[in-house]
Amino acid sequence: MPYKDKARARQYQREWVRKQRQNASSEKKLKHPPDFKFENAQDLTQVLEVVINEVLNAKMEAAMRGRCIAQLVQTSIKLLEVGEIEARLSAIEARLGV
């Protein structure tokens, strides 16, 4: 409902956004075993896959969803690089007998 008074329109918009955030954050919580520990890059990559799927299914603006996914994909790429370096370092250590 449009308001003629700009202050009231801003107040209504703020309240609406606040309610949307509350609904979005309370809809789903990520579920994982309480004893789950991150020991290597592969563990984090699996968690990122779950989070990306949650964001894809979330009810939010397309632009916001796109920014979230872009950030998560950048993080995933870094994790894949770290995982590759980790594997290569382990192979080198195995050859040297360290």
PAROKOL-290641 format. One record per residue: residue number from 1; x negated, y, z of N, C-alpha, C in turn. Coordinates in steps of 0.05 Angstrom, whole numbers. Atoms other than C-alpha are relative to their C-alpha. Last residue first. Layout:
N
<NUM <X Y Z> <X Y Z> <X Y Z>>
...
END
This chain:
98
<98 <-3 -18 -23> <-1175 -747 121> <25 -8 15>>
<97 <-1 15 -25> <-1193 -805 76> <3 17 24>>
<96 <23 -6 -16> <-1215 -761 18> <-1 -16 26>>
<95 <24 7 15> <-1167 -794 -30> <-25 5 17>>
<94 <1 29 1> <-1110 -791 21> <-25 -9 -15>>
<93 <9 9 -27> <-1125 -718 35> <-2 -30 1>>
<92 <28 -7 -2> <-1120 -702 -40> <-11 -11 27>>
<91 <15 18 17> <-1054 -740 -45> <-30 5 2>>
<90 <0 26 -13> <-1027 -703 16> <-15 -20 -17>>
<89 <19 -1 -22> <-1048 -637 -15> <-1 -27 15>>
<88 <27 0 11> <-1012 -654 -79> <-21 1 21>>
<87 <6 26 11> <-949 -672 -43> <-28 -2 -11>>
<86 <2 18 -22> <-950 -608 -1> <-7 -29 -9>>
<85 <27 -5 -11> <-963 -566 -63> <-5 -19 23>>
<84 <20 10 20> <-903 -598 -97> <-28 4 11>>
<83 <0 29 0> <-860 -587 -35> <-20 -13 -19>>
<82 <14 9 -24> <-882 -515 -30> <0 -30 2>>
<81 <28 -6 3> <-863 -503 -102> <-16 -10 24>>
<80 <10 20 19> <-796 -537 -92> <-30 4 -5>>
<79 <3 26 -15> <-785 -494 -30> <-10 -22 -18>>
<78 <23 -2 -17> <-800 -430 -70> <-4 -27 16>>
<77 <24 1 18> <-751 -451 -124> <-25 1 17>>
<76 <3 28 8> <-698 -466 -71> <-25 -3 -17>>
<75 <10 14 -23> <-707 -396 -41> <-6 -29 -7>>
<74 <28 -10 -3> <-698 -364 -109> <-13 -15 24>>
<73 <16 13 21> <-636 -408 -119> <-29 9 2>>
<72 <4 28 -8> <-608 -386 -51> <-16 -15 -21>>
<71 <19 1 -23> <-618 -313 -68> <-6 -29 8>>
<70 <26 -8 10> <-584 -321 -136> <-22 -1 22>>
<69 <11 23 14> <-527 -360 -104> <-28 7 -11>>
<68 <7 21 -19> <-514 -305 -54> <-14 -24 -14>>
<67 <24 -9 -15> <-517 -251 -106> <-9 -21 19>>
<66 <23 1 18> <-469 -289 -151> <-26 8 13>>
<65 <7 29 4> <-420 -302 -95> <-25 -2 -17>>
<64 <13 8 -25> <-421 -227 -78> <-9 -29 -2>>
<63 <26 -14 -2> <-408 -209 -151> <-15 -9 25>>
<62 <19 13 19> <-353 -262 -158> <-28 13 2>>
<61 <3 -13 25> <-317 -236 -96> <-21 -14 -17>>
<60 <13 -27 -2> <-305 -286 -42> <-2 12 -27>>
<59 <-18 -21 11> <-267 -350 -28> <-12 27 5>>
<58 <-10 -21 -18> <-321 -401 -18> <18 19 -15>>
<57 <-28 5 -7> <-328 -463 -63> <13 21 18>>
<56 <-15 3 25> <-392 -440 -97> <30 -4 6>>
<55 <-4 -27 12> <-418 -415 -30> <16 -2 -26>>
<54 <-20 -15 -17> <-406 -483 3> <5 27 -12>>
<53 <-27 11 6> <-441 -518 -56> <21 14 17>>
<52 <-7 -10 27> <-501 -472 -48> <28 -10 -8>>
<51 <-8 -28 -3> <-503 -487 27> <9 12 -27>>
<50 <-26 -1 -14> <-503 -562 16> <10 29 1>>
<49 <-20 11 18> <-559 -557 -35> <28 1 12>>
<48 <-7 -21 19> <-597 -511 12> <20 -10 -21>>
<47 <-18 -19 -13> <-593 -564 66> <8 22 -19>>
<46 <-26 13 -3> <-623 -616 20> <20 18 13>>
<45 <-12 0 26> <-679 -569 0> <28 -13 1>>
<44 <-11 -27 5> <-695 -556 73> <14 1 -27>>
<43 <-23 -3 -18> <-705 -630 85> <14 26 -4>>
<42 <-23 16 11> <-748 -636 22> <24 2 18>>
<41 <-15 -16 19> <-793 -579 46> <24 -15 -11>>
<40 <15 -7 24> <-816 -618 107> <19 15 -19>>
<39 <28 9 -2> <-799 -635 178> <-16 7 -25>>
<38 <14 -7 26> <-734 -598 187> <-29 -7 3>>
<37 <23 -18 -2> <-698 -633 244> <-12 4 -27>>
<36 <13 -5 26> <-629 -664 248> <-23 20 4>>
<35 <28 7 -3> <-613 -686 320> <-15 4 -26>>
<34 <14 -18 -18> <-547 -648 321> <-30 -6 3>>
<33 <5 13 -26> <-523 -685 259> <-16 19 18>>
<32 <23 17 2> <-499 -637 205> <-5 -13 27>>
<31 <1 22 -19> <-435 -600 192> <-25 -16 -5>>
<30 <17 21 11> <-435 -531 161> <-2 -22 21>>
<29 <27 0 -12> <-377 -491 188> <-15 -23 -12>>
<28 <16 25 0> <-316 -477 147> <-26 6 14>>
<27 <-12 21 15> <-258 -427 151> <-16 -26 2>>
<26 <-12 21 -17> <-282 -384 208> <11 -23 -15>>
<25 <20 13 -18> <-333 -343 169> <13 -22 17>>
<24 <20 14 15> <-286 -328 111> <-19 -15 18>>
<23 <-12 23 12> <-226 -311 155> <-21 -17 -15>>
<22 <-7 19 -21> <-267 -264 198> <11 -26 -11>>
<21 <25 12 -10> <-298 -231 137> <6 -21 22>>
<20 <10 18 20> <-229 -220 106> <-26 -14 9>>
<19 <-16 24 -2> <-202 -191 171> <-10 -21 -21>>
<18 <7 14 -25> <-260 -141 174> <16 -26 2>>
<17 <26 13 4> <-249 -122 101> <-8 -16 24>>
<16 <-4 21 19> <-175 -108 114> <-26 -16 -5>>
<15 <-13 22 -14> <-190 -68 176> <4 -24 -18>>
<14 <19 11 -20> <-241 -25 139> <13 -24 14>>
<13 <20 16 15> <-192 -15 81> <-20 -13 18>>
<12 <-13 24 9> <-136 7 128> <-20 -18 -15>>
<11 <-4 17 -24> <-182 56 163> <13 -27 -9>>
<10 <26 11 -8> <-205 84 96> <3 -19 24>>
<9 <7 19 21> <-133 93 73> <-26 -14 6>>
<8 <-15 23 -6> <-116 127 139> <-5 -22 -21>>
<7 <10 12 -25> <-172 176 130> <14 -26 7>>
<6 <24 15 6> <-152 188 58> <-12 -13 24>>
<5 <20 -10 -18> <-80 208 76> <-25 -17 -4>>
<4 <7 -27 9> <-37 194 16> <-23 11 16>>
<3 <-6 -21 -19> <-38 119 31> <-7 27 -12>>
<2 <17 -24 1> <-33 65 -21> <9 21 21>>
<1 <-17 -24 0> <0 0 0> <-18 25 0>>
END
